[in-house]
Amino acid sequence: MKLKYQISDIRPYINWLYFFHTWGMNGKPTEEKEKLRVDAETMLNEWEGKYHTHAVFELFDANSDGDDLLIGEVRLPLLRQQRVRENGAPNLCLADFIRPVSSGIKDRVGAFATTVDAAMETDYKSDDYLQMMAKVLAERLAEGTAEKMHEEVRKTYWGYAPDEQLTPEDLHHERYQGIRPAIGYPSLPDTSVNFILNQLIGMSSIGIHLTQTGMMQPHASVSGLMFSHPQSKYFDLGTIGEDQLADYASRRGVPLNLMRCFIHS
């Protein structure tokens, strides 16, 4: 499923906290933030009708097999937390949020990618400030597109939360059912997983191209998985030990030294 959005569709989903954080504005006077916000809103106004954001996603039958996800004919090995957790809490793996294959019951998982028109990142090369502004806004729009797409998936396309009524603030605080862990983030630090997602959903259909290490271009792009389990939650893997990395590389069928190039922990 491919989706195309106007800038105005995504503006309510922009997380301005991270916008200011990128600019190093934490603790800065309110006046400086207001000036930056005005410049950003002006650029967004100029982009309306000129640029768009894009999403592609698919929903698949899936099961877990140990720490692996079985998505159709694709096996996707995952990593598990290794550090000792407080109060005897279990060490988590994303595969925990999908029914095991031994249950004999099919579960579902989603895969997605979002991006922006590439020109957002290239049209302001003659002005350092405007170029920085465009890149930061493009990143926020890609994240906002993931937020809006995920909302539509929950309420309509997957439909497991049809009556959800959340504000943008609720969404930014992750008060929805399910999760959408992104590639390169704490629970999915392996950028080479993008090669597998590309096989599943065809990222190139919305203009995303992958580098040799699985990084996405345009840079303002987001990809990941979607889980609906009511108890699913975001988590940090923490330090990945050498033994775990070797096991993971073996399950992925990737040489250990090459796998080191993909892991961002």
Phi, psi and omega in degrees: 000125177252139179230143179233133185238147167284157177303319181297334177294327189263338184308319180295344184262359179291131176267100185289339177302314180287331174302309181293325179298319180299325179278359181068036186265003179300127180084358179282158178301148181302324182299321180294320178295319180296321178296316179296319180296320178298316179297320179294315180296324178297317179294319178297321177299318180293332182278342184300124181083344180266317180240162178222166170245163190219150176220147171223136179208160173216151174251134187232149165295141184205158170214166173255152176221093189065235179264016178252148169261135174254107183247100187060238179267003185259133174257124181242099176294146180230169181254154181239146174305141182245337184287154176290129184258156183294148175059026177068020179297145183291151173282126190267151171221144180301333179296340180296339186267011178235139180303138178291151181298333180293343179288337183074008181244126178289137173250187179226151174217151177248152173232141185212163168209145175227153180201182179234165172301129186301332182298336177304326185270353188236351189275001185233033186294340182276354182223111186300318182294312180294325178295317177296316179300315181297318181293319180293317178295322178299318177298317179295324179290322177296317177294318178297325177295320176298322179296312181293316179301315181298320177300315180293325177296311182299318188274331189233297190293312172273316172075023181276352176225061187295336184260011181300133177225090184239145175277164174306322178297319177301317181295317180296334177266010173058045181269025179257164176278135180092174180219162173226072180300135184261149177296136180091356180259177194308324182265351179224067189280357185267107183291342179289346174300336177300329178295322179289315178299322179298322176296324185281320189239351178068068181302328182298341180293342176244017173091012178270133176237145184256140174278180181295337179261009177085006175287150185263144170233132001304153179301324179281073179218151179226140176218158179172199182241160177233130179238144183253351186306131182301335181260005178292144181208159178284147179205163180254130178292327187080198182294133178264113182290160181297322179293320179292320180297319179295318178296317181296315179300321179295316180294328178280343183072032182241134177305142185303314182295327177288322179299327178301330182288339185265335188277127177242096183246000000 
